[in-house]
Amino acid sequence: MHCLCIGIHAGQKISSYQHSTNPKSNEWHYTKNTFGLTPREQEVLELLTKGLTNQEIADRLFVSHATIKTYTSNI
């Protein structure tokens, strides 16, 4: 079985964990993966995981609410 989990860590980096494909193994392997997100989309995702609203993120990044909606749609 193959499983992919996505997480945000204390260092605020997007990462993934992949479960070993060996059915007898219970190992997880850490890999840094941006999943095709731009650096700005990664930044927005990290702020979303902190519980900020779209408007709060827009204010913090000095962009419009509509821009944040576009980023979240891409995510």
Long-range contacts (C-beta under 8 A, 24 or more apart in sequence): 6-35, 8-45, 8-46, 8-49, 12-46, 14-42, 14-45, 14-46, 37-74, 37-75, 38-74, 40-71, 41-71, 41-74, 41-75, 44-68, 44-71, 44-72, 44-75, 45-75, 48-72, 48-75
